[in-house]
Amino acid sequence: MIASEKPNVVVIGGGPAGSTVSTLIAQKGYRVELFEREVFPRYHIGESMIPETYWVLKRLNMLDKMKGSHFIKKYSVQFVGQSGRLSAPFYFHDNKPHECSQTWQVRRSEFDLMMIENAAEHGVTVHQGTRVLEVLFDGDRAIGVKVADPSGETREVFADVVVDASGQSSMLINKFKLRVPDPELNKGAIWTYFKGAYRDVGKDEGATVVLSVQGKNGWFWYIPLHDDIVSVGVVGDFDYLFKGRTSHEQTYAEELERCPAVKARVENAEQVEKIFATKDYTYRASQGSGDGWVLVGDAFGFLDPLYSSGVLLALKSGELAADAICDGLEKGDTSKDQLGHWVPNYLVGMKRMRRLVSEYYEGFNFGRFIRRFPHYTGRVTDLLIGDLFKDDLDEVIASMDQMKAEDEEARMMSTKEQD
């Protein structure tokens, strides 16, 4: 392929989604320029990975780097109810006996740096410390970006395709007012880091633990990282966590008191970071692409972190968009339909994970569901590990609806008998 003076593709943002889409397009021989406003390494939340990230990491030639890293290996997840009772470890390998069932707990500053360096190794021209000031349009078609380098000097960069991977502050989702909030999952989170906190040993050392707060007002994540650090955060309804409370620090302390299982794990540990907070978790774009542009990762949407799907959705959307872009460049078609033909199926997978999140918050009894429908154990596990893009998973959702309807009917009958 003969390279043109201008890049074929410009990518805004160098996080997991931006690095993924850039790398995969560059692997096909196209010229890609990536603009990242910060200089890596930089802090970011979202440290727990789920098994289905394996397949995208494999395409990116990242697996050997991950295996050679000091990231904690993650084999399972555990849940703790309000009573403090700890479930048996939920081992991913039991459902899928393959090396993909071992994943990692990562420091995002280190993981994201590895990803952007990997993009550069594959031929992506990476510009760090460079702000994209605006996306340039000719009518309705995106034709490039205007950027400012670290010295403040501005220039215009033209390309056939602009990929917005700029995260939750997405330039295009805001420009076109595409953000669709999810009022049912209007959550927030407050978190910090501890050194010397309790952790299991051996195979269970890297397990993500999800712990319910007393009163069903939220849950804590407990994610062991390397260097004896543990990420500990509480998630709850926006109003509950952020309205009428004195400070994030006080709220965090109060929620620790409401979750004795977490408090016991950190009581002899040292808090080594400030308190962080974020709000308005779940949203998506009403439109994923336009002529000459496409959204990926958090620039397209974000789902509640309960099942640690953030990095997976970033990688998967980057992969799907990259394939659509390469196909479009080969055909000379960078239209809205071509660049976004992957979006409907991606949304279906995202909605399947969202359903599991919603059921958790509504108190759905997954244990009783599996006892009632034991043949769905594997498919429920597929949802939890991020294997979301299979139509047979909808049978599970239909059966969940069936059980909920039967429970509601039984409740109504009981009420009538009492009357």
C-alpha positions in Angstrom: 0.0 0.0 0.0 1.3 3.5 -0.9 1.1 5.8 2.1 -0.4 9.2 1.4 0.8 12.4 2.9 -2.2 12.7 5.1 -3.1 9.9 7.5 -6.0 7.6 6.6 -7.3 7.8 10.2 -7.0 10.2 13.0 -7.8 8.9 16.5 -8.6 11.3 19.4 -7.6 9.7 22.7 -4.9 7.1 23.7 -6.8 5.0 26.3 -7.6 1.3 25.7 -10.2 2.1 23.0 -8.0 4.5 21.1 -4.9 2.3 21.3 -6.9 -0.7 20.2 -8.5 0.9 17.2 -5.2 2.5 16.2 -3.2 -0.6 16.4 -5.6 -2.8 14.5 -5.9 -0.3 11.6 -2.1 0.2 11.5 -1.7 -3.6 11.3 -3.5 -3.5 8.0 -1.0 -1.0 6.6 -3.0 2.2 6.9 -1.5 5.4 8.2 -2.8 6.3 11.7 -2.1 9.3 13.8 -3.3 9.3 17.5 -3.6 12.4 19.6 -3.6 12.2 23.3 -3.9 15.3 25.4 -2.1 13.9 28.5 1.4 12.4 28.7 1.4 8.8 29.8 1.6 7.3 32.4 -1.5 9.0 33.9 -4.0 7.9 36.5 -7.2 6.2 35.5 -9.8 4.1 37.3 -11.0 0.8 35.9 -8.5 -1.8 37.1 -10.2 -5.1 36.9 -10.3 -7.0 33.6 -12.6 -9.9 32.7 -11.6 -12.9 30.6 -13.0 -12.0 27.2 -10.5 -9.2 26.9 -8.1 -12.0 26.0 -9.1 -12.3 22.4 -8.6 -8.6 21.6 -5.3 -8.6 23.5 -4.3 -11.5 21.3 -5.0 -9.6 18.1 -3.1 -6.6 19.5 0.0 -8.8 20.2 -0.3 -7.8 23.8 -0.6 -11.2 25.5 3.1 -11.9 25.9 3.5 -8.4 27.4 0.7 -9.1 29.9 2.1 -12.5 30.8 5.5 -10.9 31.5 4.1 -8.1 33.6 3.8 -7.9 37.3 0.1 -7.5 37.2 -1.8 -9.7 39.7 -3.4 -12.7 38.0 -7.2 -12.9 38.3 -8.9 -16.3 38.2 -12.2 -15.6 39.9 -14.7 -13.3 41.5 -16.4 -13.6 44.9 -19.6 -12.0 46.3 -20.3 -11.1 49.9 -23.9 -10.5 51.0 -25.2 -8.0 53.6 -24.7 -10.6 56.3 -21.0 -10.8 55.5 -21.2 -14.3 54.2 -18.6 -15.0 51.5 -19.5 -17.0 48.5 -17.3 -19.8 47.1 -14.8 -18.4 44.5 -16.4 -18.2 41.1 -13.6 -19.7 39.0 -13.7 -18.7 35.3 -11.8 -21.8 34.2 -14.6 -24.1 35.4 -16.8 -22.7 32.7 -14.2 -22.4 29.9 -11.0 -24.5 30.4 -8.7 -22.3 28.3 -5.9 -19.9 29.2 -8.3 -17.0 28.4 -10.0 -17.7 31.7 -7.0 -16.2 33.6 -7.0 -12.4 33.4 -5.4 -9.6 35.3 -5.9 -6.8 37.9 -4.0 -3.8 36.4 -2.8 -0.4 37.4 -4.3 1.5 34.5 -1.4 4.0 34.4 0.9 1.1 33.5 -1.6 -0.9 31.4 -2.6 2.2 29.3 1.1 3.1 28.8 1.8 -0.5 27.6 -1.1 -0.2 25.2 -0.1 3.2 23.7 3.5 2.0 23.3 2.2 -1.1 21.6 0.3 1.1 19.2 3.5 3.0 18.3 5.4 -0.3 17.8 2.7 -1.3 15.2 3.3 1.9 13.2 0.8 4.3 14.8 2.2 7.9 15.0 1.5 8.8 18.6 1.3 12.4 19.7 1.1 12.8 23.5 0.5 16.1 25.3 -1.4 17.2 22.2 -4.9 18.6 22.5 -7.6 18.2 19.8 -9.3 21.5 19.7 -12.1 20.6 17.3 -13.2 18.1 14.7 -13.2 19.6 11.3 -16.2 19.1 9.0 -17.1 19.7 5.4 -20.8 19.9 5.6 -21.9 16.8 7.6 -18.6 14.9 6.9 -15.7 14.8 9.3 -12.5 15.5 7.4 -9.9 15.9 10.2 -9.0 17.7 13.4 -7.4 20.9 14.6 -4.7 20.2 17.2 -2.5 22.2 19.6 0.9 20.7 20.4 2.6 21.0 23.8 4.0 24.4 22.9 0.5 25.7 22.0 1.2 25.8 18.2 -1.9 24.8 16.3 -2.3 22.9 13.0 -5.0 21.1 11.0 -4.6 17.3 10.3 -6.9 15.9 7.6 -7.9 12.3 7.3 -10.5 10.0 5.7 -11.8 8.9 9.1 -11.9 10.5 12.6 -12.2 8.2 15.6 -13.4 9.8 18.8 -11.9 7.8 21.7 -11.7 10.8 24.0 -13.5 9.1 26.9 -16.5 10.4 28.9 -15.8 14.0 27.8 -16.3 12.9 24.2 -16.0 15.8 21.8 -18.6 14.5 19.3 -21.1 13.1 21.8 -21.2 16.6 23.2 -21.1 18.5 19.9 -24.1 16.6 18.5 -25.9 16.2 21.9 -25.9 12.4 21.6 -25.6 11.4 25.3 -28.5 9.3 26.5 -28.4 8.9 30.3 -29.7 5.8 32.0 -31.9 7.0 34.8 -32.2 3.5 36.3 -28.5 3.2 36.7 -27.8 6.8 37.9 -24.9 5.8 40.1 -21.7 7.2 41.5 -18.6 5.9 43.2 -16.1 7.0 45.9 -12.8 5.1 46.2 -9.3 5.1 47.5 -6.3 2.8 47.9 -4.8 0.9 50.8 -1.4 -0.7 51.4 -1.2 -3.8 53.5 -4.9 -4.6 53.4 -6.0 -8.2 53.7 -5.7 -10.4 50.6 -6.2 -14.1 50.0 -3.2 -16.3 49.0 -2.4 -18.5 46.0 -5.0 -18.7 43.3 -7.4 -16.6 45.2 -5.1 -13.6 45.7 -6.3 -11.8 42.6 -10.0 -12.4 43.0 -12.3 -9.4 42.7 -14.6 -9.3 45.7 -18.0 -7.6 45.4 -19.4 -6.8 48.9 -22.9 -5.6 49.6 -23.5 -2.6 51.9 -26.0 -3.1 54.7 -29.4 -1.7 53.8 -28.9 -2.5 50.1 -27.7 1.1 49.5 -24.7 0.0 47.4 -21.7 -2.2 47.1 -17.9 -2.1 47.5 -15.4 -3.3 45.0 -12.2 -4.9 46.5 -9.5 -5.3 43.9 -6.0 -6.5 44.8 -3.2 -4.9 42.8 0.6 -5.4 42.8 2.9 -3.8 45.2 0.6 -4.8 48.1 -2.0 -2.2 47.1 -5.8 -2.8 47.1 -8.3 -0.6 45.3 -11.5 -0.2 47.5 -14.5 1.7 46.3 -18.2 2.1 47.1 -20.9 2.4 44.4 -24.4 3.6 45.1 -27.3 5.7 43.8 -26.2 9.2 43.0 -28.6 10.9 45.4 -27.7 8.6 48.2 -23.9 9.1 47.9 -23.7 12.8 46.9 -26.8 14.7 48.2 -26.9 16.0 51.7 -23.6 14.5 52.7 -20.8 16.6 54.2 -17.8 15.4 52.1 -16.6 12.5 50.0 -14.2 11.5 52.8 -17.0 11.4 55.4 -19.3 9.5 53.1 -16.6 6.9 52.4 -16.0 6.5 56.1 -19.7 6.1 56.8 -20.1 3.5 54.1 -17.2 1.5 55.5 -19.1 1.3 58.8 -22.0 -0.1 56.9 -19.9 -2.8 55.3 -18.1 -4.6 58.2 -16.6 -7.1 55.8 -14.6 -4.4 54.0 -13.8 -2.5 57.2 -12.3 -5.7 58.7 -10.1 -6.1 55.5 -8.6 -2.7 55.7 -8.5 -2.0 59.5 -4.8 -2.7 59.7 -3.9 -1.1 56.4 -2.6 2.3 55.5 -4.6 4.6 53.2 -2.1 5.7 50.6 -4.1 7.8 48.2 -6.7 10.6 48.4 -10.4 10.0 48.1 -11.6 9.9 44.5 -15.2 10.3 43.3 -17.1 10.1 40.0 -20.8 10.5 39.2 -23.4 9.7 36.5 -22.1 6.4 35.5 -24.2 4.8 32.8 -25.0 6.4 29.4 -24.6 5.7 25.7 -24.7 7.7 22.5 -27.9 7.8 20.5 -25.7 7.5 17.4 -22.4 5.8 17.1 -21.1 7.1 13.8 -21.6 9.6 11.0 -20.0 10.3 7.6 -16.3 10.1 8.3 -16.5 9.7 12.1 -17.1 7.0 14.7 -17.3 6.8 18.5 -15.5 4.0 20.5 -15.0 3.2 24.2 -16.3 5.6 26.8 -16.9 8.2 24.0 -19.7 5.9 22.9 -21.0 4.8 26.2 -20.2 3.4 29.7 -21.9 0.7 31.8 -22.0 0.5 35.6 -18.7 -1.1 36.9 -20.4 -4.0 38.8 -19.1 -6.7 36.5 -15.9 -5.0 35.5 -16.9 -4.6 31.8 -15.2 -1.2 31.2 -11.9 -2.3 29.6 -13.7 -5.1 27.7 -16.2 -2.7 26.1 -13.3 -0.3 25.3 -11.3 -3.0 23.6 -14.3 -4.6 21.9 -15.7 -1.4 20.5 -12.2 -0.5 19.3 -11.8 -3.8 17.6 -15.2 -3.7 15.9 -14.7 -0.1 14.7 -11.2 -0.9 13.4 -12.6 -3.8 11.3 -15.4 -1.6 9.9 -12.9 1.3 9.1 -10.5 -1.0 7.3 -13.3 -2.6 5.3 -14.5 0.9 4.5 -11.1 2.2 3.5 -10.6 -0.8 1.2 -14.0 -0.2 -0.5 -13.7 3.6 -0.5 -16.7 3.9 1.7 -16.4 5.9 4.9 -20.1 6.6 5.3 -22.1 6.6 8.5 -23.6 3.2 7.7 -20.2 1.6 6.9 -18.3 3.0 9.9 -21.1 2.1 12.3 -22.5 -1.2 11.0 -21.1 -2.9 14.1 -23.0 -0.7 16.5 -26.4 -2.5 16.7 -24.9 -5.8 17.6 -22.5 -4.2 20.1 -25.5 -2.5 21.7 -27.3 -5.9 22.0 -24.3 -7.3 23.9 -24.0 -4.2 26.1 -27.7 -4.4 26.9 -27.3 -8.1 28.0 -24.6 -7.0 30.5 -26.8 -4.1 31.6 -29.6 -6.5 32.3 -27.4 -8.5 34.7 -26.3 -5.3 36.4 -29.9 -4.1 36.8 -31.1 -7.5 38.3 -28.3 -7.3 40.9 -29.5 -3.9 42.1 -33.1 -5.1 42.1 -32.2 -8.0 44.3 -32.7 -10.8 41.8 -31.7 -14.2 43.3 -29.2 -15.6 40.9 -28.6 -18.6 43.1 -32.2 -19.6 43.0 -32.3 -19.0 39.3 -29.5 -21.4 38.7 -31.1 -24.0 40.9 -34.3 -23.6 38.9 -32.6 -23.6 35.5 -29.3 -25.5 36.1 -28.8 -25.9 32.3 -28.2 -22.1 32.1 -25.2 -22.1 34.4 -22.7 -21.9 31.6 -24.6 -19.2 29.8 -24.9 -17.0 32.9 -21.1 -17.5 33.3 -20.6 -16.4 29.7 -22.4 -13.1 30.6 -20.2 -12.6 33.6 -17.0 -13.2 31.8 -18.0 -10.8 29.0 -18.9 -13.3 26.2 -21.8 -11.1 25.4 -22.3 -11.4 21.6 -24.2 -14.7 21.3 -27.9 -14.9 20.5 -28.5 -17.9 22.7 -27.9 -15.7 25.8 -31.3 -14.2 25.2 -32.9 -17.5 26.3 -31.4 -16.8 29.8 -33.0 -13.4 29.9 -36.4 -14.8 28.9 -36.2 -17.4 31.7 -35.3 -14.6 34.1 -38.4 -12.8 33.1 -40.4 -16.0 33.5 -39.2 -16.5 37.0 -39.8 -12.9 38.0 -43.3 -13.1 36.6 -44.0 -16.3 38.5 -42.6 -14.7 41.7 -44.9 -11.6 41.2 -47.9 -13.9 40.6 -47.2 -15.8 43.8 -46.8 -12.6 45.7 -50.1 -11.3 44.5 -51.8 -14.6 45.3 -50.4 -14.5 48.8 -51.6 -10.9 49.3 -55.1 -11.9 48.2 -55.2 -14.9 50.6 -54.1 -12.6 53.5 -56.9 -10.1 52.6 
